[in-house]
Amino acid sequence: MRTHTETEKVGSHDHRETYDLIGSDKVEGTNVFRSNGEKIGQIERLMLGKKSGKVAFAVMSFGGFLGLGHDHYPIPWERLSFNESLGGYEVNITDRELQSAPKYDPSNEWQWDRTHDRKVYDYYKLPAYWM
Amino acid sequence: MRTHTETEKVGSHDHRETYDLIGSDKVEGTNVFRSNGEKIGQIERLMLGKKSGKVAFAVMSFGGFLGLGHDHYPIPWERLSFNESLGGYEVNITDRELQSAPKYDPSNEWQWDRTHDRKVYDYYKLPAYWM
């Protein structure tokens, strides 16, 4: 996992980002902010469809906030947008949404199966990634 | 960049792989083989559409082979398939294809733009990822 500060430049060009593409290793470790600029965590990894090559979820490791623990939140890619001025992903989630959002921690692991996948997409009111 | 040997298990479950999803950090560093089992390199990173969340290319760092240097090859995701017995991605590329495949090295960087993107997809005879 690398962060934006460890850019790997060749000449003046960062191989990990282009006009419409971004490297997976650049996404990992990138901070996640709320719309008001408050940092809430960072992207731990992307979960990709093995066949489709499409991002199903960004797993956000949550820094502890609102009295909630250091959990992992699978978030549909559509809910994240890169904000240049914040230098990270902005996620449009209310406190209330976050407090009951699907998550897992080491003692209560996430079951990556269709039932749980659907739970996340239903929660964020988005069509499932496999549809 | 992590490899398959550094699995991050919680209980008996690897958070980085499921029945149809795989973690970006698990793909990075994974070996790439030819169909005959010969190792030719490893996945350096995935290049994803910022908006679409779809893998446009896997960037393969090439280990030196056929007298070719240590270059980077952008390969469409569709050309890679995970081979359980090899423990890595199998890429169906002939020596001849590999010798003239689109690539870049530090002194001759890849221009990530539509013209170059198209060049790769044309080379591998696949419809462009943005179509």
Contacts between the chains, C-beta under 8 A, distances in Angstrom:
chain1	res1	chain2	res2	distance
A	1	B	25	6.3
A	2	B	1	8.0
A	10	B	106	5.0
A	10	B	109	5.3
A	11	B	109	6.0
A	13	B	109	5.3
A	15	B	59	7.7
A	15	B	72	7.7
A	15	B	109	7.1
A	15	B	110	7.0
A	15	B	112	8.0
A	16	B	45	6.7
A	18	B	47	7.4
A	18	B	112	3.3
A	18	B	113	7.1
A	19	B	112	7.1
A	19	B	113	6.6
A	20	B	49	6.2
A	20	B	50	5.6
A	20	B	51	7.1
A	20	B	130	8.0
A	21	B	47	4.4
A	21	B	48	6.4
A	21	B	49	6.3
A	21	B	50	6.7
A	21	B	56	5.4
A	21	B	57	7.7
A	21	B	112	5.8
A	22	B	47	7.2
A	22	B	48	5.7
A	22	B	50	5.3
A	23	B	45	4.4
A	23	B	46	7.1
A	23	B	47	5.9
A	23	B	48	7.7
A	23	B	59	7.7
A	24	B	24	3.9
A	24	B	25	7.7
A	24	B	27	7.1
A	24	B	28	6.4
A	24	B	45	5.2
A	24	B	46	4.1
A	24	B	47	7.7
A	24	B	48	6.2
A	25	B	1	6.5
A	25	B	24	7.6
A	25	B	25	7.9
A	25	B	28	5.9
A	25	B	45	4.7
A	26	B	45	7.9
A	27	B	24	7.1
A	27	B	48	7.2
A	28	B	24	6.4
A	28	B	25	5.9
A	45	B	16	6.7
A	45	B	23	4.4
A	45	B	24	5.2
A	45	B	25	4.7
A	45	B	26	7.9
A	46	B	23	7.0
A	46	B	24	4.1
A	46	B	48	7.5
A	47	B	18	7.5
A	47	B	21	4.4
A	47	B	22	7.2
A	47	B	23	5.9
A	47	B	24	7.8
A	48	B	21	6.4
A	48	B	22	5.7
A	48	B	23	7.6
A	48	B	24	6.2
A	48	B	27	7.2
A	48	B	46	7.5
A	48	B	55	6.6
A	49	B	20	6.2
A	49	B	21	6.2
A	50	B	20	5.7
A	50	B	21	6.7
A	50	B	22	5.3
A	50	B	82	6.5
A	51	B	20	7.1
A	52	B	54	7.8
A	53	B	54	6.0
A	53	B	55	3.7
A	53	B	77	3.8
A	53	B	78	7.5
A	54	B	52	7.8
A	54	B	53	6.0
A	54	B	54	4.9
A	54	B	55	7.3
A	55	B	48	6.6
A	55	B	53	3.7
A	55	B	54	7.3
A	56	B	21	5.5
A	57	B	21	7.7
A	59	B	15	7.7
A	59	B	23	7.7
A	72	B	15	7.7
A	77	B	53	3.8
A	78	B	53	7.5
A	82	B	50	6.5
A	106	B	10	5.1
A	109	B	10	5.2
A	109	B	11	6.0
A	109	B	13	5.3
A	109	B	15	7.2
A	110	B	15	7.1
A	112	B	15	8.0
A	112	B	18	3.3
A	112	B	19	7.1
A	112	B	21	5.8
A	113	B	18	7.1
A	113	B	19	6.6
A	130	B	20	8.0
